[in-house]
Amino acid sequence: MISGSEVKMDESAMTGESDHLRKMPFDRLPGSNTMGNMTSSLQGGEAKKKVNPFLVSGTKVVDGTGVMLVLTVGENT
C-alpha cells in the first residue's frame, strides 16, 4: 500500500485468523525515516502488533481507503 487511511484487511481466507489486520503505507511504518510520531498515535497495544503495507491476493478490505501498487500477479504473489 503506498497511501491510505485506516485500512483494515480480512486475511482469514489465507491465515484462518478472524482478526482484521491494520495496514499502513510503507512511508508511515515504524522504523521508516518519515515516520514522525506514528508509534505514539497507534492506540492501545496496536503499536506492538505487526503492521505492514502488504495487501495479499485473495484477502478483503473491510475498512478504510487506500492506493496500492501491484508488483506481481499469478504464481509470484
Stockholm file with secondary structure:
# STOCKHOLM 1.0

chainA/1-77         MISGSEVKMDESAMTGESDHLRKMPFDRLPGSNTMGNMTSSLQGGEAKKKVNPFLVSGTKVVDGTGVMLVLTVGENT
#=GR chainA/1-77 SS CCEEEEEEEECHHHHCCCSEEEECCGGGSTTSTTCTTHHHHSCGGGGTSCCBCCCCTTCEEEEEEEECCCCCCGGGC
#=GC SS_cons        CCEEEEEEEECHHHHCCCSEEEECCGGGSTTSTTCTTHHHHSCGGGGTSCCBCCCCTTCEEEEEEEECCCCCCGGGC
//
